[in-house]
Amino acid sequence: MQPCQGKAISLRTVVLSVATVICCSFPAIHATIIRVPGDSPTIADAMEQMMYGDTILVAPGVYHEHDIAVRNGVYLTSEAGPEVTCIRAHGFGRVLYCEGSDSITVIEGFMIRGGSPASPDSFGGGILCIDASPTIRNNIIMKNTVFHAAPGTMSGGGIACLGGSPSIIANQIRWNGAFESGGGIYVGVGAAPLIVENAVRGNHSTCRGGGIAVEEGSAIIRDNVISNNAAVLGGGASIVRSTSVLIERNGFAENVSPVDRGGGMGITDTSSVTLILNKFVANSARNGGGLYSDATSTVIVNGTVFTDNRVGQRGGAIFSQGNLNLDASRISHNASGSSIGGVVCAGGNHIHNCVLYENDGDAVYNWLPVLDDVDATGNWWGDSTGPYHQLSNPRGQGESVGSHIDFDPWELEAPPLVLLDLFPTSTVLLRGEELTYAAQMSNITEEDHEGLFAAAVRIPEGPLVPALTPTQFVAPADSFVTLEVSHLVPQGAPLGTYLYIGKIGTSMSSIWDSASFSFDVVNGTFLGSTFHTEAQSDVLTQTLSPGGCLPFDWQEEMPRTWREEGISE
């Protein structure tokens, strides 16, 4: 399953003025290149010769090495990629470790295999990062383990992060194992990695987080495919004693927690997690097939699909014993051995703007009604008559619900559930540069939806003016479409902070979603890899008419209904 598939459409504004931007090349970072085995017989020997900013370039082959200390600022890369360049430890120790490295340090293009630390208190079979922030990208990290006969802490079969902020990007992390936590990736105390666009598959842990475990750390986990992993808690991922964890646009598929909780993800011990635009598909567990959270944790879920997940007991999609805020999500086709295939949560929690249909038994069940009713108003239950409850709505033909569920009013038809995100390329611009961004419309339903995208910008200390004519798009079922947009910032644009607002819907009276970002227009000139900003005394003082900020006044081209109703914050 690919969670980030979609179509891209390019939109480029037509400008009437010409601006020239002088682009200066960046200075070279890597001063010396040592080739292995040409200049040095082993990677470890080459590393001993390295200075900050140097490069090790490794030819194809299998390098039988272990416990290689990656020096700070070194770019360790292969000539031909990970399929033909392997560092294999054969279980004699971990493969690589970084301590105190900054983000200039790079590990790229290797198969990292067979690492297994000797100590019982060990982390990182493949790669260990201690207070380090290297970039680890485009590697195959496979068949590394942290198991030991003696008791101890053994976590992070593929990668372990203890402190620092590593960037773990576009790797294949597969078939690794850990005795305690994080078969694929372990995020430990004080670490805050960026984990993006990886395939985390087939890893296992005896305790927590078969694919990824975050414990007393924080993380951004985005655009990954996390599949076929297994653990007692959180087959795909576990979050324990961790705050500020963002889980965004990932696919969790066919992960397993066979004897406990959270097939896709398990969250415990006062953790705070936000999930946005994820897919949980065909995960299984004893409780909480897609997602489990305990009584001490807080979970916010938005724009997420839970479908075809399975449990032996409760909560095919979600089992939340703590604080749950579930919004604009799809709960469908989930199954349970105890006839509670949808969402199990405590009283006082909130479920809004969701579509729920074809789940086994109750779509929503209040497992702790002494706290309060579950607020489940404003949802679509699969039928215009609303959900079925033998006392509260015996004529309802939609999903059934348990007692102490406040479901009235409900939606009379399924909402489109198309969500908008804006991704600017840069948020600091000079006059004469282009503001570019991608507008992504994510459709989490099983039907195609046609809509319009329009945008406006608020000028510093000025009005909100139209920036982009309403543009038609089609968001495919269970996928997304991207519009790429650019505007020229005129030479006369006021300096300061602008607010850019986008909205999608069928008209301005029928808005599906909105998003915004801020950007700054500064006065300056490029100097090498940076630019110099001038004094702010050059700010234009004249009042600009609508359309004067960006090179368009779309009012004459807007459909009449949109123009009259306007676009507002």
Salt bridges, closest charged atoms under 4 A:
GLU48 OE1 - ARG71 NH2 3.42
ASP67 OD2 - HIS66 ND1 2.80
GLU79 OE2 - ARG35 NH1 3.53
GLU108 OE2 - ARG137 NE 3.10
GLU180 OE2 - ARG208 NH2 3.07
GLU215 OE2 - ARG208 NE 2.66
GLU216 OE2 - ARG241 NE 3.48
ASP223 OD1 - ARG249 NE 2.96
GLU248 OE1 - ARG222 NE 2.88
GLU248 OE2 - ARG249 NH1 3.40
ASP260 OD1 - ARG261 NE 2.84
GLU358 OE1 - HIS333 ND1 3.22
ASP373 OD1 - HIS404 ND1 3.33
ASP375 OD2 - HIS350 ND1 3.50
ASP375 OD2 - HIS352 NE2 3.36
GLU434 OE2 - ARG12 NH2 2.84
GLU446 OE2 - ARG330 NH2 3.81
GLU446 OE1 - HIS333 NE2 3.74
ASP478 OD1 - LYS279 NZ 3.75
ASP478 OD1 - ARG330 NH1 3.41
GLU564 OE2 - ARG560 NH2 2.87
GLU569 OE2 - ARG458 NE 2.46
